[in-house]
Amino acid sequence: MGFPFLVRRGARFYFRVRIPVDLREPFGRLEVWRSLKTADHRKARTMGKLEAAKAEITFEKMRNRELTRDQLRKIAEEYLHSTLEHCEGNREGGFLPRTHEEKEGKLLAYGDLADRYKGALSDLDVQETRARGLKRAGELVDSVLKERELTLPKDSEEYAILARELLKRALEVCTVEASRITGDYSNDYDRSRLYRQQEATEEKQAGLLLSEVIQAYVKDHLTCKKWTPKTEQENTSILAVFLELIGDRDITTITHQDLMSFRDTLVKLPANPKKGRAKEGKPLKEVLEMGLPPMSLSTVRKYLIRIASFFKWAKLHKYVTTNEAEGLTLKEKKKEKASAARDTYDSEDIQRLFRALEYAPNKPERFWIPLISLYSGARLNEICQLHLEDVQDIDGVPCFRIEEEGSKKVKTVAGKRVVPVHPVLIELGFMRYVQRLREKGAKRLWENLKLKRDGYGQDFGKWYQRFNRKHITSHKKKVFHSFRHTVATALKQSGVLETVAAEILGHENPNMTYSRYGKGYHPKPMLVALSKVDYGVDIGELREKANTGLDYRSRK
């Protein structure tokens, strides 16, 4: 799925969203554009999701006219501080008048500006000249509103209040800058600057907007590489939904009761509330009114767990003093054993698999990957990411080396392991296939598979899901991961030691003595154990398919 709110211009990405029809007149345009100030597509996706949530909040505020007098004053205060900080930053950066004459010219300019702002304020305070005052303040007010992606009707009381507050702050800018230009920093603003900086440091982590803390949270996890691309996408999507539903406000004002109300709304939302033609681009308020089936309780739990993790991080880093999300998650009722979450393939399923598999020389992975999993118990991505260097002869035993390096990942530390190649795979000609690739100078076992967000197995997993339902079984609990359960069951029923089975499957060793002090098993005893995996299904027809495919490749 694409990201309709992202636009690339040159090297940088921009956020773009169409303004709802009912708000186009007050906005005076059709779209909102904002530079994301990055050329990195992954970072742009993350920032874009948060910008989309903030845009929906802005649209809702515009509909409800929620800009209060305090908020208007805050906008004016932010204008004052940002303008003076910008001016001082220019001086610190070396952007100075070239001559004393130029310096005197700037002083005169500030004096003229101050006179203009005083005149506009004076007009605003008299009924018959109020309209003239608003007009004289219009350029200043409109520029500040545009910078914040806000619009106010020019005949509204809010616009007049903002104009008055901005004119007062603009006058202060003129006074402070005129003082600074002459080298005088004893003005009231700069004398209190030190105290403001101290207060800002204290408030920085206790009074930021929710969107700002989310951005800090995402940045921290990306910088420290704590998330995979898949986890990043899931977390940013969840936090964008949270931001839109609860509103972009001071994070310290969010209470446990607010979060419980959010949870009550969340359970009514459909799964992937921002994906799909019917939902894409719609505010969540509209999505809720569509009457779509709600997300499952397990998905609700995922949302709440991720949000609780965010608040735990916010407390750890002093953005909040208490974790208001504590106790928010729903407890999962265990209705079945973990082993029942996925079913194993039975002998009839395996017979259907063997009959359905075809050796297409241009897509050999569709033949070998299911068989490797069936005879090793390896996970989908572990197989799909294999390089030729990962098929090795160790102590005279052909083995798969499953490692985490470069683009190759493992699920756990125990996932790093060596697994013997099952005799059935060798009989079918797998080592011949490997040798042909080496002669060809290939690097990877499956050249058709490309690295995606979920690893090399993302596209193959989708193909196998369709293949499985069409040719093997309609049973919902029988999926690719069922190969792993099938091997585990076969090892158990064959009386293989649990420590050996754990090593083959990449599980933590259940025996503390062996796991802490003992080294891994050598390939030969593991091969003896793995050879006991025999499904009692004839492989004659499968062998003929493999030979035909391999012979075809050799002729090519």
Secondary structure, DSSP 4 states (H G I P E B T S, - for coil): ---TTEEEETTEEEEEEEPPGGGHHHHTSSEEEEE-----HHHHHHHHHHHHHHHHHHHHHHHHT---HHHHHHHHHHHHHHHHHHHHHHHHTT---SSHHHHHHHHHHHHHHHHHHHHHHHHHTSGGGHHHHHHHHHHHHHHHHHHTT----TTSHHHHHHHHHHHHHHHHHHHHHHHHHTT---SHHHHTHHHHHHHHHHHHTTS-BHHHHHHHHHHHHHHTT-S-HHHHHHHHHHHHHHHHHH-S-BGGG--HHHHHHHHHHHTTSPSSTT-STTTTT--HHHHHTTTPPPPPHHHHHHHHHHHHHHHHHHHHTTS-SS-TTTT-SPPPP--S-GGGSSPPP-HHHHHHHHHH----TT-THHHHHHHHHHTT---HHHHHT-BGGGEEEETTEEEEEE--BTTB--SSGGG-EEEEPPHHHHHTTHHHHHHHHHHHT-SBS-TT---BTTBTTHHHHHHHHHHIIIII---TT-STTHHHHHHHHHHHHTT--HHHHHHHHTPPPS-HHHHHHPPPPPHHHHHHHHTT-------HHHHHHHHHHHHHHHH-
